[in-house]
């Protein structure tokens, strides 16, 4: 409001715009606030002390502003603009600054095309400017493209993927003409850069509404572009949605179920876990390089995803009880891995009849010293005894650790190592 007020005092029009207006009207907390204004970038720049230029050619700046609690916020301030020509299916070939109404008409969906005047308060509510029917669509829970849907999706094909995310997140029904346009233009999603698709999937899959979004992706024909091998499986995408729903439900249970104090279980769904769950049946055709090329996952994300798959597949069938785990050095090794909780979440989604939840909860109660104790026998120990590195050296260390994990003393661990790698 301070930024809007300053722009108004300087003679410019300014409104809150887009997702923040939508979220407030739906009584949700916006993750950020955007401002649209008649002020051009040089005019914005002189009004505020701290300004970051992020897209001056598009009229976009970020203003740093502190609130009453002295917390720093970064607010995007963009000049009203119109766009024309999208030869790359993403960026406009021509941008010109314009008025508020024309700025709204270039946006994607009616629910995101609302302006709010936070300084014009009527009966306790900020005034909303609606040129596109967004208020009615919010009330009726309809997702509708602004103007001609084929034009909006041709301008930026990422909007094809944003549609199922918005529809799922806000429990909306796709307007028929908008839905038909998405189906017709689904193949053009392939033109969108891998980085933008990744960011959209991250926003979509990490939240509890992800299963419905996946179902919509399948219904709209977008899955054939995103994950063709999964789409080719009979009910492949439907089962993927079911698996992801199970993972989100298990995570919610972990958050709300009163785990013991100091527990160390995963209680969130990140992109690697979500993708590991969705793509599990076709994991053989998604090696590390494809994950890097097509989804632009970071190296650590790829490693986590592949480890989740490996651990979930390596866990024995049927799953052991916690008592059985504590009698198995191999099982202890598997379940002490940092990604073991995610692997158990996936395993529970793959085989709901297994007592995964009980194992997960019991795991949180086992002292860390049983999962990963300070080792009695190390490489230095074997070096001091005259052993040299090699296959037997590694085997001796593993045997010593096995003995210790199963409750053996330091003497037991050393005896196991020396039995595996005796003196020559």
C-alpha positions in Angstrom: 0.0 0.0 0.0 2.9 2.3 0.7 4.2 1.8 -2.9 0.8 2.3 -4.4 0.3 5.5 -2.3 3.7 6.9 -3.4 2.9 6.2 -7.1 -0.5 7.9 -6.7 1.0 10.9 -5.0 3.3 11.3 -8.0 0.3 11.5 -10.3 0.4 7.9 -11.6 -2.4 5.3 -11.4 -1.4 2.1 -9.6 -3.2 -1.1 -8.6 -2.5 -4.5 -7.0 -2.9 -7.0 -9.8 -3.1 -10.7 -10.6 -2.6 -13.6 -8.2 -2.6 -11.5 -5.0 -6.0 -10.1 -5.8 -7.4 -13.6 -6.6 -6.0 -15.1 -3.4 -7.4 -12.3 -1.2 -10.8 -12.7 -2.7 -10.6 -16.5 -2.1 -9.6 -15.7 1.5 -6.1 -17.2 1.0 -2.8 -15.6 1.9 -0.9 -14.4 -1.2 2.7 -15.5 -1.5 3.6 -12.2 -3.0 2.1 -8.9 -4.3 2.5 -7.4 -7.7 1.7 -3.8 -8.7 0.7 -2.5 -12.1 1.1 1.2 -12.8 1.0 3.8 -15.5 4.5 5.0 -14.4 7.3 4.1 -16.8 10.5 2.5 -15.4 12.5 5.8 -15.2 9.5 7.3 -13.3 9.4 4.4 -10.9 13.1 4.5 -10.4 13.2 8.1 -9.1 10.4 7.5 -6.6 12.1 4.7 -4.6 15.5 4.4 -3.0 16.1 0.7 -3.7 15.0 -0.6 -7.1 16.2 -3.7 -9.0 15.9 -3.8 -12.7 14.6 -7.3 -13.8 13.0 -6.6 -17.2 13.1 -2.9 -18.1 12.2 -3.6 -21.7 8.9 -5.1 -20.4 8.5 -2.3 -17.8 9.2 -4.6 -14.9 11.1 -3.4 -11.8 11.4 -4.7 -8.2 11.1 -2.2 -5.4 12.5 -3.0 -2.0 10.2 -1.7 0.8 10.2 -2.2 4.5 7.0 -2.8 6.4 6.0 -1.4 9.8 7.9 -4.3 11.5 11.0 -3.3 9.5 10.9 -6.5 7.5 12.2 -6.1 3.9 9.9 -7.0 1.0 10.6 -7.1 -2.7 7.5 -6.0 -4.7 7.3 -6.3 -8.4 6.1 -3.1 -10.1 5.3 -3.3 -13.8 4.2 -0.6 -16.2 0.8 -1.3 -18.0 1.8 -2.9 -21.3 0.4 -4.5 -24.4 2.2 -7.2 -26.4 2.1 -8.4 -29.9 3.8 -11.3 -31.9 5.1 -14.4 -30.1 7.4 -16.0 -32.6 9.1 -18.1 -29.9 5.9 -19.1 -28.2 6.9 -17.2 -25.0 8.3 -13.7 -25.4 6.4 -10.9 -27.3 8.1 -9.5 -30.4 6.7 -6.1 -29.6 5.9 -4.4 -26.3 4.3 -1.0 -25.9 3.2 0.8 -22.7 -0.5 1.3 -22.5 -3.4 1.7 -20.0 -4.7 -0.6 -17.3 -7.6 -2.1 -19.3 -5.4 -3.2 -22.2 -2.8 -4.5 -19.8 -5.4 -6.8 -18.2 -6.6 -8.1 -21.6 -3.2 -9.6 -22.4 -3.2 -11.8 -19.2 -3.9 -15.5 -19.1 -7.1 -16.3 -17.1 -9.9 -14.2 -15.9 -9.3 -15.0 -12.2 -5.8 -13.5 -12.7 -7.1 -10.4 -14.6 -8.4 -8.5 -11.6 -7.1 -5.2 -10.4 -7.5 -4.0 -6.8 -7.3 -0.4 -5.5 -6.2 -0.9 -1.9 -6.6 2.8 -1.1 -10.2 3.0 -2.3 -12.0 1.3 0.6 -15.7 0.7 0.3 -17.4 -0.8 3.3 -14.2 -2.2 4.6 -13.3 -3.9 1.3 -10.7 -2.7 -1.2 -12.3 -1.8 -4.6 -11.8 -4.4 -7.3 -11.7 -3.5 -11.0 -13.0 -6.3 -13.3 -13.0 -5.9 -17.1 -12.9 -9.7 -17.8 -15.6 -11.3 -15.7 -13.1 -12.7 -13.2 -15.3 -12.0 -10.1 -18.1 -14.1 -11.6 -15.8 -16.9 -12.6 -14.3 -17.0 -9.1 -17.8 -17.1 -7.6 -18.9 -19.9 -10.0 -15.5 -21.7 -9.7 -14.7 -21.6 -13.4 -11.3 -21.3 -15.0 -11.6 -19.3 -18.3 -9.0 -17.8 -20.6 -9.2 -14.1 -21.2 -10.5 -13.3 -24.7 -9.9 -15.9 -27.3 -8.3 -19.0 -25.6 -6.3 -20.2 -28.6 -4.7 -16.8 -28.8 -3.7 -16.8 -25.1 -2.2 -20.3 -25.3 -0.4 -19.6 -28.6 1.2 -16.5 -27.0 2.7 -18.6 -24.2 2.3 -22.4 -24.3 3.2 -22.7 -20.6 -0.3 -21.5 -19.9 -1.5 -24.9 -21.1 0.2 -26.4 -18.0 -0.7 -23.6 -15.7 -4.4 -24.3 -16.4 -4.5 -27.7 -14.6 -2.5 -26.3 -11.7 -4.9 -23.4 -11.2 -8.0 -25.6 -11.7 -6.7 -28.2 -9.2 -5.4 -25.6 -6.6 -8.6 -23.6 -6.5 -11.1 -26.4 -7.2 -12.2 -24.9 -10.5 -14.0 -26.4 -13.6 -12.5 -25.6 -17.0 -14.7 -23.5 -19.2 -15.5 -25.6 -22.3 -14.0 -23.4 -24.9 -10.9 -23.0 -22.8 -10.7 -26.8 -22.3 -11.1 -27.4 -26.0 -8.3 -25.0 -26.8 -5.9 -26.7 -24.4 -6.7 -30.1 -25.9 -6.1 -28.8 -29.5 -2.9 -27.0 -28.6 -1.4 -29.6 -26.2 1.4 -30.7 -28.6 2.7 -27.1 -28.5 3.7 -27.6 -24.9 6.9 -29.2 -26.3 8.0 -25.7 -27.3 8.3 -24.5 -23.7 11.8 -24.5 -22.2 12.6 -27.3 -19.8 13.4 -24.8 -17.0 9.9 -23.3 -17.1 8.2 -26.7 -17.2 10.3 -27.7 -14.2 9.3 -24.7 -12.2 5.6 -25.2 -13.1 5.8 -28.9 -12.1 7.5 -27.9 -8.8 4.6 -25.5 -8.0 2.1 -28.2 -9.0 3.4 -31.4 -7.5 4.5 -30.3 -4.1 1.0 -29.4 -2.8 -1.8 -31.7 -1.8 -3.9 -30.8 -4.9 -1.3 -32.4 -7.1 -3.3 -35.6 -7.8 -6.2 -33.7 -9.4 -3.7 -31.7 -11.4 -2.2 -34.9 -12.7 -5.6 -36.2 -13.6 -6.3 -33.0 -15.6 -3.0 -33.3 -17.3 -4.0 -36.8 -18.5 -7.5 -35.7 -19.5 -6.2 -32.7 -21.5 -3.6 -34.7 -23.5 -0.6 -32.9 -21.9 0.9 -36.1 -20.5 1.8 -37.3 -23.9 4.2 -34.3 -24.1 5.4 -34.4 -20.5 6.0 -38.1 -19.9 5.0 -40.1 -23.1 6.1 -43.5 -21.7 3.9 -43.0 -18.6 1.0 -41.9 -20.8 1.4 -45.0 -23.0 0.8 -47.3 -20.0 -2.8 -48.3 -19.5 -4.1 -46.0 -16.7 -0.5 -45.0 -16.1 -1.3 -41.4 -15.3 -4.3 -42.4 -13.2 -2.2 -44.7 -11.1 0.5 -42.0 -10.8 -2.1 -39.6 -9.4 -3.2 -42.3 -6.9 0.4 -42.9 -5.8 1.0 -39.2 -5.3 -2.2 -38.8 -3.4 -1.0 -41.6 -1.0 2.4 -39.8 -0.5 0.7 -36.5 0.3 -1.7 -38.2 2.7 1.2 -40.0 4.5 3.1 -36.7 4.8 0.0 -35.0 6.2 -0.3 -37.8 8.7 3.3 -37.4 9.7 2.8 -33.7 10.3 -0.4 -34.1 12.3 0.1 -37.5 14.0 2.2 -36.4 17.0 5.5 -37.9 16.2 7.9 -38.2 19.2 9.9 -35.2 20.1 13.1 -34.9 18.1 11.9 -37.1 15.2 13.8 -36.8 12.0 11.4 -38.0 9.4 10.7 -36.2 6.2 7.5 -34.2 6.5 7.3 -32.5 3.1 7.0 -33.5 -0.6 9.7 -31.9 -2.7 10.1 -32.2 -6.5 12.4 -35.2 -6.5 10.1 -37.3 -4.3 7.0 -36.2 -6.3 8.7 -37.1 -9.6 10.0 -40.4 -8.2 6.4 -41.2 -7.3 4.9 -40.2 -10.6 7.6 -41.8 -12.8 8.3 -44.9 -10.9 6.8 -47.4 -13.4 8.9 -45.9 -16.2 12.1 -45.2 -14.2 14.2 -47.3 -16.6 13.7 -44.8 -19.4 14.4 -41.8 -17.1 18.2 -42.0 -16.4 20.1 -39.1 -14.9 20.9 -37.5 -18.2 17.2 -37.3 -19.3 16.2 -35.9 -15.9 18.9 -33.2 -16.4 18.0 -32.5 -20.0 14.2 -32.6 -19.9 13.4 -31.5 -16.4 16.5 -29.4 -15.7 16.9 -31.0 -12.2 19.9 -29.9 -10.3 22.6 -32.6 -9.7 21.6 -33.0 -6.0 17.9 -33.3 -7.0 18.8 -36.0 -9.6 20.8 -37.9 -7.0 18.0 -37.7 -4.5 15.4 -38.9 -7.0 17.6 -41.9 -8.2 18.4 -42.8 -4.6 14.7 -42.8 -3.6 14.1 -45.3 -6.5 17.0 -47.5 -5.5 16.1 -47.6 -1.9 12.4 -48.2 -2.5 13.3 -51.1 -4.8 16.0 -52.5 -2.5 13.8 -52.7 0.6 12.9 -56.4 1.1 9.4 -57.7 0.4 7.5 -58.0 2.7 8.9 -55.1 4.7 10.5 -56.1 7.9 9.2 -55.0 11.3 11.4 -52.6 13.3 12.5 -55.6 15.5 13.6 -57.4 12.3 15.4 -54.3 11.1 17.4 -54.1 14.3 18.6 -57.7 13.7 19.7 -56.9 10.1 22.7 -54.8 9.4 21.7 -54.6 5.7 18.3 -53.2 6.6 19.8 -50.7 9.1 22.2 -49.5 6.4 19.3 -49.0 4.0 17.1 -47.2 6.4 19.7 -44.9 7.8 20.2 -43.2 4.5 19.1 -39.5 4.4 16.5 -40.4 1.7 15.1 -43.5 3.5 12.0 -41.6 4.7 11.2 -40.6 1.1 11.8 -44.1 -0.1 9.4 -45.4 2.6 6.8 -42.9 1.5 7.1 -44.1 -2.1 7.1 -47.8 -1.0 3.9 -47.1 1.0 2.3 -45.6 -2.2 3.4 -48.6 -4.3 2.3 -51.3 -1.8 -0.4 -49.8 0.4 -1.0 -53.2 2.1 2.5 -53.1 3.7 2.9 -51.7 7.2 5.0 -48.8 6.0 3.6 -46.3 8.4 4.4 -48.4 11.4 7.9 -48.9 10.3 8.3 -45.2 9.5 7.1 -44.2 13.0 9.1 -46.8 14.8 12.2 -45.7 12.9 11.8 -42.2 14.5 12.0 -43.8 17.9 15.2 -45.7 17.4 18.2 -43.9 18.8 20.5 -42.5 16.1 23.3 -44.5 17.6 21.6 -47.7 16.4 21.3 -46.4 12.8 24.7 -44.8 12.4 27.0 -45.1 15.4 30.5 -43.8 15.7 32.5 -46.7 14.2 34.7 -48.9 16.5 36.8 -50.0 13.5 38.0 -47.5 10.9 40.4 -47.4 8.1 43.0 -46.0 10.5 42.5 -49.1 12.7 43.3 -51.4 9.8 46.2 -49.4 8.7 47.7 -49.6 12.1 47.4 -53.4 11.9 49.3 -53.5 8.7 46.4 -53.9 6.3 46.5 -52.2 3.0 43.6 -50.7 0.9 41.9 -53.0 -1.5 38.7 -55.2 -1.8 39.5 -57.1 1.4 40.1 -53.8 3.2 36.6 -52.6 2.3 35.0 -56.0 3.1 36.7 -55.9 6.6 35.3 -52.5 7.3 31.8 -53.6 6.3 32.1 -56.8 8.5 33.2 -54.7 11.5 30.3 -52.3 11.0 27.8 -55.2 10.6 29.0 -56.6 13.9 28.6 -53.2 15.6 25.2 -52.5 14.1 23.9 -55.8 15.5 25.0 -54.7 19.0 28.5 -56.1 19.2 31.3 -54.6 21.2 34.5 -53.0 19.9 36.2 -56.4 20.4 33.4 -58.1 18.4 33.8 -55.5 15.5 37.6 -55.9 15.4 37.3 -59.7 15.4 34.9 -59.6 12.5 37.3 -57.4 10.6 40.3 -59.6 11.2 38.3 -62.7 10.3 37.5 -61.1 6.9 41.0 -59.8 6.4 43.5 -62.0 8.3 47.2 -61.3 8.4 49.2 -62.9 5.6 
